[in-house]
Amino acid sequence: MKNIILKNMKNHSNQSHFLFSVSCSCCGRTWNSPPVLYSKSNEVPANESKRIIFQSIYNHEMEKAAALALNEARTHFNFCPMCKKLVCNNCFMICEDIDMCISCAKELEEQGEIVSS
């Protein structure tokens, strides 16, 4: 599941903050991670050495922010075993035999409860 979300996660980060999003394959709704401020966003590197150091810090902080976003996204999305798509909780159903997205449930005439509305 982690790899599926990671594959679908978009990076909207800039030089001041880190931000990621994931969209539902079914309804198209987009979930955005809470923005995380880059610790050196208000500082200008004094020289090339500092620029290299700041870039390393930026990369490290982005990795941490992406990991946080990934963990949070896992609570908002599910993988449909039928169509192999990533869908939000509003489009995922708990069914009797196997949980699936609402599109597959409709197509297969399955009944169930939507995870959240």
N, C-alpha and C positions, 0 to 999 in steps of 0.2 A: 504494500500500500504506500509506503514511504516513497519508493521510486516512482510510482504513478503520479503522486502529488507533485514530487520534485520536477518531473517531466512537464507537468502542466502549470507550474508556478512561473509567473512572470516577474521580472525584476524591474522596479520603477525607482530604484535608488538614484540619488544624486550626491553632490559633494557635501550636502548638509545633513541628510538623513537617509536611512535605509527603509524601503517599503516594498512589499511583495503582494501579489494578488493571485488568486485562483478563480477560474470561472467554471460554472456548472455546464456540463455537456448537454444537459437536458433543457433547462430553462434559460441558461445564459447569464444568470445572476453572478455577480462578481463579489468575492469576499476579499477585503483588503486587510493586510496585517496592520497592527498598530505601528506608526512610524517610530523608528529608533534613531535618536540623534547621534551623528558621528562626533566623537569626542574632540576632534581637532577642527571642527567645521568653522570656527571663528578665528583660526590661526593661519597665518601665512608662513610657509617655511622660509627661513632666513637664507638658506643656501641649498645647493643640490643634495648634499648629504641629508639635510633635514627633509627635503622633498621625498627622498627615497624611504626614509624612516616613516614619514607620514603615510606614504602609499602602503607600506607594509601594515601599519596600524589600521588603515582603512580596509584593506583586504581581510585582515583578521576580524575586525568588527562586523564586516559584511557577512562573513561566514557564520558568526554567532547569531546575527540578526536573522539570517536565512534559516538556521536551525530552529530558532524560536518560532518563526513564521510557519515552518513545516509542522512543528508539534501542535501549534494552534489550529492550523488548517485541517489536521487529522480529526479534530472534533466537529468540523463543519461539513466534511465530505465523506462519501462512501464509494466503493468500487462495485459496480454492477457485474456480477459473475456471468450474466447472460449476454449483454452487449459489449462488455469490457470497457465501459465508459465511467468516468469520474463524475459523480453527481452530488449535488448538495443534499442536506438532510430533508429539505422540502420536497425533493424529487425521489426520495428513496423510501421503499416500503418494507416493512417487516411482514413477511408472508408465512403461510403455514409450513411449506416445505423448504423454500429457499428465499432469502431476502433478495430484492431486485429493485431496479428503478421503476418509476411509475409508467414509463413508456413500454417497457417489457411486460410489466404486470397487465397493462391494458391489452397488449397484443396477445398475451397468453391467457387472458381472462382469469387472472389470479386476483384474489381479494387480500387485503392486508391493511395495516395501519401505517400511515406516513410517520417517519421518524419525528419530524417537527413541522409546525406550520407557522 
